[in-house]
């Protein structure tokens, strides 16, 4: 890996480091919902799936009466 990094830097490129966990997180995050992500990853619990899922949950804004 060190030789590849040095060679890439000589060529003006930068190697990104990633692990199997990054790939699993990407797969989990690409799923539409957490249940599908849990099935894809083969987790027995949702807690395990939530550690891999890196997608930000979108929520509706709160409309306040006192907002101008």
Buried (B, 14 or more C-beta within 10 A) or exposed (E): EEEEEEEEEEEEEEEEEEEEEEEBBEBBEEBEEBEEBBEBBEBEEEEEBEEBBEBEEEEEEEEEEEEE
